[in-house]
Amino acid sequence: MIEKISKSVGASNPVNLSEVMMSLTSTIICRIGFGKRYDEDKATSGRSRFHALLNETQALFVSFFVTDYFPFMGWIDNLRGMMKRLQNNFQELDRFYQELINEHLDPNRTKSELPQQEDIIDILLQIRKDRGFKADLTLDHIKAVLMNVFVAGTDTSAATVVWAMTYLMKNPRAMKKAQLEIRSLIGGNKGFVNEDDVQELHCLKAVVKETMRLQPTGPLLVPRESIQKCVIEGYEIPAKTLVFVNAWAIGRDPEVWENPEEFYPERFADSSIDLKGQHFELIPFGAGRRICPGLHMGIATVDLALANLLYKFDWEMPLGMKSHDLDFDVLPGIAMHKKNALSLLPKLSIMMSR
C-alpha cells in the first residue's frame, strides 16, 4: 500500500484511497483466510473473479426480494430473475470455496504453493481431521466460515479507513494532532508503523473510535432473532421476532453524546469506552456471544492502515477542490461505504523526505 502511494508522490494525479484500501484489505483477507495473494499489480484472473463475486454477493444482500415479506408471492422474484441470480451466485461461491479447499487437500502441493503460516482453511481442515468437536465439521461448515470471512471482512475495514480520512480532511486540526503523535513516537528512520507501536497511539485510537461512532460500517449490525417471548420497556416481543439494532442511531444519540454530529476524537481522551461490545454507547461490532468474530483483526487492520497513511504522507485535496467539497453520501449496501470515492494528493512528509 505504502509503496503504491509513494509512486504517486509529486504527481498531479490524485490517489483513489477507496480503491487502495479495498486492495489492501482484500489482500489481507485472502492471505489470512485462503493462503493466497491477489495482488493488483499481478493482473490475475483470480483477483478479478474474487472481486466480481464479492460485488455480486454484496449487491444481492441489499436487493429487495418479495419472498422475504410476502412468501406466498415468491413467484414475482422468479419473474424478475432474482431467484435465478441468487442461485447462480450461490453456485459460483460454492465452486470458489470448493476449489480453495481442494487446493489445501491436494497432497501434491509444492513447497512454493504452501503459505508461510497456516491459514484459516488449514486450521479448519485439521480440526475436521482430528474430530475435535462433538458434531462432525463438514465441508459445508467450512464453506460457511469462509463466507463470513469473505463477505464480512473484506470491505468493512476499507470503508472505515476511508471514512476516517474523510473526517480528518474535513478537520485538519484533528489530522495534525494525530500525525504529530505518530511521528513523535516513531521518528523519521523507522519507515513504517507496526502493531506494537499502535498500542501507544492514543490519539489515533480516539480517531478510529470517533469514526466508528459516526459511521459504523454495519449501521444495523447483523439481524438477530428472539429465541423466546420477552418484554422490553413494556413491549411484548414474540419468539422468532427479527430484531435490528440501530448502531448508527445509538452512536448519534444526543442523550448519550455531547454534540453528537461533531467529529471530536478528544471525547474519548479520558473515557473507558472501547469497541469490544462492553459499552452500549458504542457497538460497531455488536456485543455478547454474537459479537463480530473478526473484531480484533478488523481493529488491527484499521489502526495499522490509518497510522501508516498519516505517518508517511501529508494529504491535500486534488487541484481545484477544497475540503468543504467532500461529501458524506452513503452507498447503499450491507456495509456503509462512501458513495463517491475519496481521491487525495499525497505529499511525502518533511520528516520522511530528510
Secondary structure as UniProt FT lines:
FT   HELIX           2..6
FT   TURN            7..10
FT   STRAND          15..16
FT   HELIX           17..34
FT   TURN            40..43
FT   HELIX           45..61
FT   HELIX           66..69
FT   HELIX           71..73
FT   HELIX           75..80
FT   HELIX           82..105
FT   TURN            107..108
FT   HELIX           111..113
FT   HELIX           120..130
FT   HELIX           139..147
FT   HELIX           148..152
FT   HELIX           153..154
FT   HELIX           156..170
FT   HELIX           172..186
FT   HELIX           195..198
FT   TURN            199..200
FT   HELIX           202..214
FT   TURN            219..220
FT   STRAND          224..225
FT   STRAND          230..232
FT   TURN            233..234
FT   STRAND          235..237
FT   TURN            239..240
FT   STRAND          242..243
FT   HELIX           247..251
FT   TURN            254..256
FT   TURN            260..261
FT   HELIX           265..268
FT   TURN            269..270
FT   TURN            280..281
FT   TURN            284..285
FT   HELIX           288..290
FT   TURN            293..294
FT   HELIX           295..312
FT   STRAND          313..316
FT   TURN            319..320
FT   HELIX           323..325
FT   STRAND          330..331
FT   STRAND          337..338
FT   STRAND          343..348
FT   HELIX           350..353
//
